[in-house]
Amino acid sequence: MNVITQFPAVHDYGGDLRFQAMFEGAAIGIGICRLDGRILEANPALSKLLGYTQQELSGTYLGELYPEQRIEIGRELRRQRDPGNPSHQRLLGQLVRGERDRFEMEKRCRRKDGSELSGHLTVSLALDAQRQPAFLIATLADATEHQRLEEHLREAERMEVIGRLAGGIAHDFNNLLTGILLYCDLLTAGLENGGLDPYGLQTHGLEAHEFEIHELAWRGLRQHVQEVRMAGEQGAALTQQLLAIARKQVAQAHPIPINGIVASTENLLRRLIGEQIELVVVLDAALDSALDSGGVLVLADPAQLRQILMNLVLNARDAMPQGGKIWLTTRAEEFPREASSNAEPAIARRAVSLTVKDNGCGMDAETRARLFEPFFTTKKPGKGTGLGLATVQRIVNEAGGTIKVESNPGQGAVIEVLLPASAFP
């Protein structure tokens, strides 16, 4: 970057001390430039935004700050002044000729450290006492956050359309699932009562080994029917969740056994993560025995609890593209004790812990800090919306629970969800 010094001070461009004070104290980046685009003087805000010192920016062409366009604005300006070359952009030429008072554009700017930012550039023309072009005033504002918010708004609008669509089809899909569940019940009842004979065989008159083969086939068929029903129940629960989202209903939490929810979802989770990943499920037996000993249930909405399970397990799966291992565990726990302002000790609040651990790629501190941010994702475009973990956090917060994350690059991740507990009746 060329550095040219000994340019006049900013107040020599036709201003006064008040103008100089505004120039120096402005929160937006401002550069006073020659008509060919060379920066004469930059204010502190522009220096901070781009990472250069004010002396380094002095004498630099604006075009040198654009990573996608290294053509100097001075050369471009000379071409634009040529009426025989109408194919080139004529913004600066129109500005100098008085055909416009300013122009604005979104530009990608390069900082000194090599990073880029989205900037909103405005260039206007200053005239001298004889109303002739004197110098350019370029202002640059960081538009990165604005663009991010616009992208989030578009994503939110898209999700609203999806929500409406989900609400429109969920009723019909739920009716189909109801029929599937009904026929599963009829098949199960027929198998248990001996009313159905797989493969059209009769069990009487068979030899012992033939009967054994026949019985194994019979049991396998019953197992298949049970799997179909479990999948149907999961689908019905998800459609109810879709309806709740489409209607913007608040979930109804009530005491439920968390081990039962995990066990009923386990087969579906194994199919979703694939054969290259091992799923280890460890359920706290004390939670089951609590039915007889006054233990705890988890206060949650069943469909939302399954949604938490699926999002956490699938997120762990995505962290292990080459395969790995996922541990899914439950146990009785307590919320961290809160500091009390009086002398009385804080009362422990009972909770149920649901923990998902993987031995995948792990996360750095920056990723952990943004893990539950809506629309944030480290996945490739088209591979994720960045809403899965944000949904988990929303559900947990609404249920009065907490989430704890432990992870380091190359060391996997542990995500623990604590949900309020309730005593068994």
MARKOLTI-893989 format. One record per residue (C-alpha): residue in one letter; x, y, z. Coordinates in nm, 3 decimals, always signed. Example, Ala and Ser with C-alpha at 12.3 -4.5 7.8 and 13.67 -1.06 7.14 Angstrom:
<rs>
<r 'A' <+1.230 -0.450 +0.780>>
<r 'S' <+1.367 -0.106 +0.714>>
</rs>
This chain:
<rs>
<r 'M' <+0.000 +0.000 +0.000>>
<r 'N' <+0.146 +0.337 -0.102>>
<r 'V' <+0.182 +0.592 +0.177>>
<r 'I' <+0.193 +0.961 +0.079>>
<r 'T' <+0.233 +1.219 +0.352>>
<r 'Q' <+0.235 +1.598 +0.373>>
<r 'F' <-0.126 +1.635 +0.257>>
<r 'P' <-0.313 +1.939 +0.386>>
<r 'A' <-0.515 +1.901 +0.704>>
<r 'V' <-0.881 +1.830 +0.674>>
<r 'H' <-0.985 +2.185 +0.764>>
<r 'D' <-0.792 +2.311 +0.459>>
<r 'Y' <-1.054 +2.152 +0.230>>
<r 'G' <-1.300 +2.434 +0.284>>
<r 'G' <-1.410 +2.349 +0.640>>
<r 'D' <-1.359 +2.497 +0.986>>
<r 'L' <-1.291 +2.374 +1.338>>
<r 'R' <-1.648 +2.251 +1.378>>
<r 'F' <-1.617 +2.044 +1.062>>
<r 'Q' <-1.285 +1.907 +1.184>>
<r 'A' <-1.441 +1.811 +1.518>>
<r 'M' <-1.727 +1.629 +1.341>>
<r 'F' <-1.479 +1.462 +1.106>>
<r 'E' <-1.261 +1.335 +1.390>>
<r 'G' <-1.547 +1.235 +1.621>>
<r 'A' <-1.786 +1.075 +1.368>>
<r 'A' <-1.882 +0.715 +1.441>>
<r 'I' <-1.888 +0.632 +1.069>>
<r 'G' <-1.575 +0.596 +0.857>>
<r 'I' <-1.501 +0.906 +0.649>>
<r 'G' <-1.230 +0.963 +0.390>>
<r 'I' <-1.149 +1.289 +0.212>>
<r 'C' <-1.030 +1.193 -0.137>>
<r 'R' <-0.892 +1.357 -0.448>>
<r 'L' <-1.103 +1.342 -0.760>>
<r 'D' <-0.904 +1.042 -0.882>>
<r 'G' <-1.001 +0.845 -0.567>>
<r 'R' <-0.678 +0.883 -0.370>>
<r 'I' <-0.743 +0.922 +0.004>>
<r 'L' <-0.609 +1.251 +0.137>>
<r 'E' <-0.716 +1.207 +0.496>>
<r 'A' <-0.906 +0.939 +0.691>>
<r 'N' <-1.085 +0.986 +1.020>>
<r 'P' <-1.026 +0.759 +1.324>>
<r 'A' <-1.348 +0.561 +1.260>>
<r 'L' <-1.234 +0.460 +0.908>>
<r 'S' <-0.891 +0.370 +1.046>>
<r 'K' <-1.046 +0.148 +1.312>>
<r 'L' <-1.291 -0.013 +1.068>>
<r 'L' <-1.020 -0.115 +0.821>>
<r 'G' <-0.739 -0.182 +1.068>>
<r 'Y' <-0.494 +0.064 +0.912>>
<r 'T' <-0.348 +0.369 +1.078>>
<r 'Q' <-0.461 +0.707 +0.949>>
<r 'Q' <-0.111 +0.760 +0.807>>
<r 'E' <-0.129 +0.428 +0.617>>
<r 'L' <-0.464 +0.517 +0.463>>
<r 'S' <-0.340 +0.858 +0.355>>
<r 'G' <-0.238 +0.834 -0.011>>
<r 'T' <-0.416 +0.504 -0.070>>
<r 'Y' <-0.658 +0.460 -0.362>>
<r 'L' <-1.008 +0.353 -0.261>>
<r 'G' <-0.991 +0.073 -0.515>>
<r 'E' <-0.702 -0.089 -0.327>>
<r 'L' <-0.941 -0.164 -0.041>>
<r 'Y' <-1.170 -0.379 -0.258>>
<r 'P' <-1.052 -0.742 -0.279>>
<r 'E' <-1.273 -0.814 -0.580>>
<r 'Q' <-1.163 -0.507 -0.778>>
<r 'R' <-0.802 -0.390 -0.776>>
<r 'I' <-0.842 -0.143 -1.064>>
<r 'E' <-0.749 +0.200 -0.939>>
<r 'I' <-1.039 +0.439 -0.936>>
<r 'G' <-0.818 +0.701 -1.097>>
<r 'R' <-0.780 +0.493 -1.415>>
<r 'E' <-1.149 +0.404 -1.405>>
<r 'L' <-1.236 +0.771 -1.371>>
<r 'R' <-1.030 +0.860 -1.677>>
<r 'R' <-1.212 +0.596 -1.880>>
<r 'Q' <-1.551 +0.712 -1.751>>
<r 'R' <-1.476 +1.068 -1.866>>
<r 'D' <-1.442 +0.934 -2.219>>
<r 'P' <-1.792 +0.953 -2.377>>
<r 'G' <-1.682 +0.702 -2.637>>
<r 'N' <-1.656 +0.429 -2.373>>
<r 'P' <-2.015 +0.390 -2.246>>
<r 'S' <-1.967 +0.025 -2.145>>
<r 'H' <-1.784 +0.112 -1.824>>
<r 'Q' <-1.951 +0.226 -1.506>>
<r 'R' <-1.998 +0.600 -1.510>>
<r 'L' <-2.071 +0.668 -1.144>>
<r 'L' <-1.762 +0.873 -1.068>>
<r 'G' <-1.775 +1.047 -1.404>>
<r 'Q' <-2.138 +1.142 -1.349>>
<r 'L' <-2.048 +1.268 -1.004>>
<r 'V' <-1.768 +1.495 -1.128>>
<r 'R' <-1.977 +1.623 -1.419>>
<r 'G' <-2.255 +1.718 -1.183>>
<r 'E' <-2.503 +1.465 -1.320>>
<r 'R' <-2.560 +1.324 -0.971>>
<r 'D' <-2.489 +1.449 -0.622>>
<r 'R' <-2.375 +1.113 -0.481>>
<r 'F' <-2.382 +0.737 -0.533>>
<r 'E' <-2.409 +0.442 -0.293>>
<r 'M' <-2.314 +0.077 -0.322>>
<r 'E' <-2.249 -0.234 -0.115>>
<r 'K' <-1.880 -0.326 -0.130>>
<r 'R' <-1.659 -0.601 +0.008>>
<r 'C' <-1.366 -0.429 +0.179>>
<r 'R' <-1.033 -0.579 +0.283>>
<r 'R' <-0.890 -0.505 +0.627>>
<r 'K' <-0.520 -0.485 +0.694>>
<r 'D' <-0.517 -0.833 +0.852>>
<r 'G' <-0.662 -0.983 +0.533>>
<r 'S' <-1.014 -1.032 +0.663>>
<r 'E' <-1.311 -0.891 +0.475>>
<r 'L' <-1.617 -0.695 +0.574>>
<r 'S' <-1.937 -0.594 +0.399>>
<r 'G' <-1.944 -0.218 +0.376>>
<r 'H' <-2.198 +0.039 +0.263>>
<r 'L' <-2.004 +0.299 +0.063>>
<r 'T' <-2.138 +0.647 -0.011>>
<r 'V' <-1.940 +0.890 -0.227>>
<r 'S' <-2.038 +1.254 -0.267>>
<r 'L' <-1.872 +1.557 -0.427>>
<r 'A' <-1.756 +1.871 -0.249>>
<r 'L' <-1.736 +2.199 -0.445>>
<r 'D' <-1.504 +2.494 -0.397>>
<r 'A' <-1.602 +2.859 -0.372>>
<r 'Q' <-1.632 +2.879 -0.753>>
<r 'R' <-1.874 +2.578 -0.749>>
<r 'Q' <-1.612 +2.360 -0.914>>
<r 'P' <-1.535 +1.999 -0.808>>
<r 'A' <-1.284 +2.017 -0.523>>
<r 'F' <-1.265 +1.674 -0.358>>
<r 'L' <-1.467 +1.360 -0.282>>
<r 'I' <-1.617 +1.264 +0.051>>
<r 'A' <-1.638 +0.886 +0.095>>
<r 'T' <-1.820 +0.736 +0.394>>
<r 'L' <-1.800 +0.368 +0.481>>
<r 'A' <-2.031 +0.189 +0.726>>
<r 'D' <-1.998 -0.171 +0.838>>
<r 'A' <-2.296 -0.352 +0.682>>
<r 'T' <-2.202 -0.702 +0.802>>
<r 'E' <-2.454 -0.705 +1.087>>
<r 'H' <-2.722 -0.548 +0.868>>
<r 'Q' <-2.675 -0.815 +0.603>>
<r 'R' <-2.682 -1.087 +0.869>>
<r 'L' <-3.010 -0.954 +1.006>>
<r 'E' <-3.155 -0.937 +0.656>>
<r 'E' <-3.055 -1.299 +0.596>>
<r 'H' <-3.213 -1.399 +0.926>>
<r 'L' <-3.531 -1.214 +0.832>>
<r 'R' <-3.549 -1.399 +0.501>>
<r 'E' <-3.490 -1.727 +0.683>>
<r 'A' <-3.760 -1.641 +0.936>>
<r 'E' <-4.004 -1.564 +0.657>>
<r 'R' <-3.919 -1.895 +0.492>>
<r 'M' <-3.972 -2.077 +0.821>>
<r 'E' <-4.308 -1.905 +0.864>>
<r 'V' <-4.415 -2.037 +0.523>>
<r 'I' <-4.294 -2.383 +0.624>>
<r 'G' <-4.491 -2.354 +0.950>>
<r 'R' <-4.807 -2.268 +0.763>>
<r 'L' <-4.751 -2.557 +0.524>>
<r 'A' <-4.687 -2.791 +0.816>>
<r 'G' <-5.007 -2.680 +0.985>>
<r 'G' <-5.197 -2.741 +0.661>>
<r 'I' <-5.077 -3.098 +0.603>>
<r 'A' <-5.034 -3.215 +0.964>>
<r 'H' <-5.405 -3.289 +1.007>>
<r 'D' <-5.419 -3.511 +0.697>>
<r 'F' <-5.093 -3.684 +0.784>>
<r 'N' <-5.215 -3.743 +1.139>>
<r 'N' <-5.528 -3.912 +1.003>>
<r 'L' <-5.310 -4.144 +0.793>>
<r 'L' <-5.100 -4.231 +1.096>>
<r 'T' <-5.413 -4.301 +1.298>>
<r 'G' <-5.514 -4.561 +1.039>>
<r 'I' <-5.165 -4.716 +1.045>>
<r 'L' <-5.172 -4.742 +1.425>>
<r 'L' <-5.520 -4.897 +1.418>>
<r 'Y' <-5.417 -5.168 +1.174>>
<r 'C' <-5.102 -5.233 +1.378>>
<r 'D' <-5.323 -5.294 +1.680>>
<r 'L' <-5.544 -5.532 +1.477>>
<r 'L' <-5.240 -5.723 +1.352>>
<r 'T' <-5.096 -5.748 +1.702>>
<r 'A' <-5.426 -5.870 +1.844>>
<r 'G' <-5.459 -6.129 +1.568>>
<r 'L' <-5.106 -6.258 +1.623>>
<r 'E' <-5.146 -6.282 +1.999>>
<r 'N' <-5.479 -6.466 +1.967>>
<r 'G' <-5.349 -6.705 +1.704>>
<r 'G' <-5.595 -6.573 +1.449>>
<r 'L' <-5.320 -6.513 +1.196>>
<r 'D' <-5.085 -6.778 +1.060>>
<r 'P' <-4.771 -6.638 +0.895>>
<r 'Y' <-4.692 -6.777 +0.550>>
<r 'G' <-5.029 -6.962 +0.545>>
<r 'L' <-4.897 -7.256 +0.751>>
<r 'Q' <-5.087 -7.450 +1.014>>
<r 'T' <-4.900 -7.506 +1.341>>
<r 'H' <-5.064 -7.841 +1.427>>
<r 'G' <-4.902 -8.153 +1.288>>
<r 'L' <-4.559 -7.994 +1.253>>
<r 'E' <-4.241 -8.159 +1.363>>
<r 'A' <-4.054 -8.003 +1.657>>
<r 'H' <-3.789 -7.835 +1.445>>
<r 'E' <-4.052 -7.716 +1.197>>
<r 'F' <-4.262 -7.574 +1.478>>
<r 'E' <-3.955 -7.396 +1.618>>
<r 'I' <-3.887 -7.232 +1.281>>
<r 'H' <-4.253 -7.141 +1.251>>
<r 'E' <-4.254 -6.989 +1.602>>
<r 'L' <-3.945 -6.782 +1.528>>
<r 'A' <-4.107 -6.644 +1.215>>
<r 'W' <-4.421 -6.568 +1.416>>
<r 'R' <-4.224 -6.378 +1.680>>
<r 'G' <-4.034 -6.189 +1.413>>
<r 'L' <-4.358 -6.081 +1.253>>
<r 'R' <-4.491 -5.957 +1.587>>
<r 'Q' <-4.166 -5.762 +1.638>>
<r 'H' <-4.202 -5.603 +1.293>>
<r 'V' <-4.557 -5.495 +1.373>>
<r 'Q' <-4.440 -5.343 +1.702>>
<r 'E' <-4.163 -5.153 +1.520>>
<r 'V' <-4.416 -5.017 +1.270>>
<r 'R' <-4.639 -4.903 +1.556>>
<r 'M' <-4.352 -4.734 +1.740>>
<r 'A' <-4.255 -4.548 +1.422>>
<r 'G' <-4.619 -4.448 +1.377>>
<r 'E' <-4.637 -4.319 +1.733>>
<r 'Q' <-4.322 -4.116 +1.676>>
<r 'G' <-4.470 -3.971 +1.357>>
<r 'A' <-4.793 -3.885 +1.537>>
<r 'A' <-4.598 -3.709 +1.813>>
<r 'L' <-4.402 -3.507 +1.558>>
<r 'T' <-4.718 -3.403 +1.375>>
<r 'Q' <-4.862 -3.278 +1.703>>
<r 'Q' <-4.544 -3.078 +1.752>>
<r 'L' <-4.580 -2.934 +1.402>>
<r 'L' <-4.937 -2.835 +1.482>>
<r 'A' <-4.823 -2.670 +1.804>>
<r 'I' <-4.562 -2.469 +1.613>>
<r 'A' <-4.804 -2.371 +1.338>>
<r 'R' <-5.063 -2.258 +1.595>>
<r 'K' <-4.794 -2.103 +1.817>>
<r 'Q' <-4.924 -2.298 +2.112>>
<r 'V' <-4.735 -2.326 +2.439>>
<r 'A' <-4.632 -2.684 +2.508>>
<r 'Q' <-4.807 -2.857 +2.797>>
<r 'A' <-4.545 -3.009 +3.025>>
<r 'H' <-4.644 -3.285 +3.263>>
<r 'P' <-4.456 -3.553 +3.464>>
<r 'I' <-4.330 -3.833 +3.240>>
<r 'P' <-4.064 -4.108 +3.280>>
<r 'I' <-3.764 -3.998 +3.078>>
<r 'N' <-3.628 -4.352 +3.044>>
<r 'G' <-3.946 -4.457 +2.868>>
<r 'I' <-3.916 -4.170 +2.620>>
<r 'V' <-3.553 -4.256 +2.546>>
<r 'A' <-3.623 -4.629 +2.513>>
<r 'S' <-3.915 -4.573 +2.274>>
<r 'T' <-3.701 -4.345 +2.056>>
<r 'E' <-3.383 -4.555 +2.059>>
<r 'N' <-3.456 -4.768 +1.753>>
<r 'L' <-3.545 -4.463 +1.547>>
<r 'L' <-3.224 -4.288 +1.656>>
<r 'R' <-3.012 -4.589 +1.556>>
<r 'R' <-3.162 -4.584 +1.208>>
<r 'L' <-3.108 -4.210 +1.171>>
<r 'I' <-2.740 -4.206 +1.272>>
<r 'G' <-2.645 -4.497 +1.044>>
<r 'E' <-2.440 -4.811 +1.089>>
<r 'Q' <-2.103 -4.631 +1.098>>
<r 'I' <-2.185 -4.476 +1.435>>
<r 'E' <-2.232 -4.674 +1.757>>
<r 'L' <-2.503 -4.558 +1.995>>
<r 'V' <-2.457 -4.650 +2.362>>
<r 'V' <-2.765 -4.590 +2.578>>
<r 'V' <-2.718 -4.591 +2.957>>
<r 'L' <-3.039 -4.530 +3.152>>
<r 'D' <-3.033 -4.465 +3.526>>
<r 'A' <-3.219 -4.760 +3.680>>
<r 'A' <-3.296 -4.546 +3.986>>
<r 'L' <-3.533 -4.340 +3.774>>
<r 'D' <-3.734 -4.654 +3.696>>
<r 'S' <-3.730 -4.787 +4.051>>
<r 'A' <-3.854 -4.449 +4.164>>
<r 'L' <-4.204 -4.563 +4.077>>
<r 'D' <-4.203 -4.757 +4.406>>
<r 'S' <-3.969 -4.539 +4.612>>
<r 'G' <-4.097 -4.185 +4.561>>
<r 'G' <-3.835 -4.086 +4.302>>
<r 'V' <-3.861 -3.834 +4.021>>
<r 'L' <-4.025 -3.783 +3.685>>
<r 'V' <-3.922 -3.517 +3.436>>
<r 'L' <-4.152 -3.221 +3.375>>
<r 'A' <-4.163 -3.195 +2.996>>
<r 'D' <-4.376 -3.225 +2.686>>
<r 'P' <-4.319 -3.578 +2.541>>
<r 'A' <-4.303 -3.461 +2.179>>
<r 'Q' <-4.060 -3.184 +2.267>>
<r 'L' <-3.844 -3.421 +2.470>>
<r 'R' <-3.816 -3.646 +2.165>>
<r 'Q' <-3.728 -3.339 +1.960>>
<r 'I' <-3.444 -3.260 +2.203>>
<r 'L' <-3.319 -3.617 +2.175>>
<r 'M' <-3.322 -3.619 +1.797>>
<r 'N' <-3.156 -3.279 +1.758>>
<r 'L' <-2.875 -3.355 +2.005>>
<r 'V' <-2.804 -3.703 +1.867>>
<r 'L' <-2.817 -3.592 +1.504>>
<r 'N' <-2.589 -3.298 +1.582>>
<r 'A' <-2.343 -3.541 +1.739>>
<r 'R' <-2.371 -3.762 +1.431>>
<r 'D' <-2.284 -3.469 +1.202>>
<r 'A' <-1.968 -3.409 +1.407>>
<r 'M' <-1.844 -3.759 +1.309>>
<r 'P' <-1.865 -3.788 +0.929>>
<r 'Q' <-1.618 -4.080 +0.936>>
<r 'G' <-1.804 -4.265 +1.212>>
<r 'G' <-1.765 -4.275 +1.587>>
<r 'K' <-1.950 -4.332 +1.910>>
<r 'I' <-2.239 -4.154 +2.085>>
<r 'W' <-2.328 -4.202 +2.451>>
<r 'L' <-2.684 -4.120 +2.558>>
<r 'T' <-2.733 -4.125 +2.935>>
<r 'T' <-2.995 -4.028 +3.194>>
<r 'R' <-2.963 -3.981 +3.569>>
<r 'A' <-3.117 -3.804 +3.866>>
<r 'E' <-2.945 -3.471 +3.931>>
<r 'E' <-2.982 -3.134 +4.100>>
<r 'F' <-2.976 -2.783 +3.958>>
<r 'P' <-2.673 -2.577 +4.063>>
<r 'R' <-2.745 -2.402 +4.392>>
<r 'E' <-2.801 -2.030 +4.351>>
<r 'A' <-2.629 -1.785 +4.581>>
<r 'S' <-2.860 -1.655 +4.854>>
<r 'S' <-2.851 -1.300 +4.987>>
<r 'N' <-2.960 -1.408 +5.335>>
<r 'A' <-2.804 -1.646 +5.583>>
<r 'E' <-3.034 -1.934 +5.491>>
<r 'P' <-2.875 -2.197 +5.265>>
<r 'A' <-3.012 -2.233 +4.914>>
<r 'I' <-3.259 -2.517 +4.866>>
<r 'A' <-3.153 -2.774 +4.611>>
<r 'R' <-3.388 -2.821 +4.318>>
<r 'R' <-3.420 -3.170 +4.181>>
<r 'A' <-3.364 -3.229 +3.813>>
<r 'V' <-3.332 -3.504 +3.556>>
<r 'S' <-3.018 -3.506 +3.344>>
<r 'L' <-3.013 -3.604 +2.977>>
<r 'T' <-2.657 -3.613 +2.839>>
<r 'V' <-2.535 -3.670 +2.484>>
<r 'K' <-2.161 -3.727 +2.440>>
<r 'D' <-1.964 -3.792 +2.122>>
<r 'N' <-1.601 -3.845 +2.023>>
<r 'G' <-1.623 -3.626 +1.715>>
<r 'C' <-1.432 -3.321 +1.596>>
<r 'G' <-1.521 -3.102 +1.894>>
<r 'M' <-1.561 -2.723 +1.902>>
<r 'D' <-1.345 -2.421 +1.971>>
<r 'A' <-1.445 -2.139 +2.207>>
<r 'E' <-1.590 -1.923 +1.930>>
<r 'T' <-1.816 -2.203 +1.805>>
<r 'R' <-1.928 -2.289 +2.160>>
<r 'A' <-2.021 -1.924 +2.219>>
<r 'R' <-2.250 -1.923 +1.914>>
<r 'L' <-2.369 -2.284 +1.935>>
<r 'F' <-2.732 -2.202 +2.020>>
<r 'E' <-2.752 -1.889 +1.807>>
<r 'P' <-3.040 -1.916 +1.555>>
<r 'F' <-2.923 -1.984 +1.199>>
<r 'F' <-2.561 -2.036 +1.307>>
<r 'T' <-2.413 -2.350 +1.159>>
<r 'T' <-2.069 -2.484 +1.073>>
<r 'K' <-2.215 -2.719 +0.813>>
<r 'K' <-2.183 -2.670 +0.441>>
<r 'P' <-2.461 -2.481 +0.257>>
<r 'G' <-2.766 -2.700 +0.217>>
<r 'K' <-2.659 -2.936 +0.497>>
<r 'G' <-2.823 -2.755 +0.787>>
<r 'T' <-3.040 -2.456 +0.880>>
<r 'G' <-2.875 -2.375 +1.212>>
<r 'L' <-3.209 -2.412 +1.389>>
<r 'G' <-3.173 -2.753 +1.555>>
<r 'L' <-2.978 -2.649 +1.865>>
<r 'A' <-3.160 -2.315 +1.880>>
<r 'T' <-3.482 -2.516 +1.904>>
<r 'V' <-3.332 -2.728 +2.183>>
<r 'Q' <-3.242 -2.416 +2.380>>
<r 'R' <-3.588 -2.268 +2.331>>
<r 'I' <-3.759 -2.585 +2.454>>
<r 'V' <-3.528 -2.619 +2.754>>
<r 'N' <-3.567 -2.254 +2.852>>
<r 'E' <-3.946 -2.272 +2.827>>
<r 'A' <-3.940 -2.583 +3.048>>
<r 'G' <-3.729 -2.403 +3.311>>
<r 'G' <-3.420 -2.614 +3.246>>
<r 'T' <-3.055 -2.545 +3.168>>
<r 'I' <-2.794 -2.661 +2.914>>
<r 'K' <-2.422 -2.716 +2.977>>
<r 'V' <-2.169 -2.768 +2.696>>
<r 'E' <-1.815 -2.902 +2.728>>
<r 'S' <-1.598 -2.938 +2.418>>
<r 'N' <-1.254 -2.877 +2.277>>
<r 'P' <-1.122 -2.918 +1.921>>
<r 'G' <-1.049 -3.283 +1.847>>
<r 'Q' <-1.187 -3.401 +2.183>>
<r 'G' <-1.556 -3.448 +2.110>>
<r 'A' <-1.843 -3.275 +2.288>>
<r 'V' <-2.068 -3.328 +2.589>>
<r 'I' <-2.407 -3.155 +2.602>>
<r 'E' <-2.607 -3.199 +2.923>>
<r 'V' <-2.969 -3.092 +2.955>>
<r 'L' <-3.117 -3.049 +3.302>>
<r 'L' <-3.496 -3.047 +3.322>>
<r 'P' <-3.713 -2.987 +3.630>>
<r 'A' <-3.816 -3.302 +3.816>>
<r 'S' <-4.141 -3.392 +3.985>>
<r 'A' <-4.207 -3.648 +4.258>>
<r 'F' <-4.394 -3.964 +4.169>>
<r 'P' <-4.749 -3.968 +4.302>>
</rs>
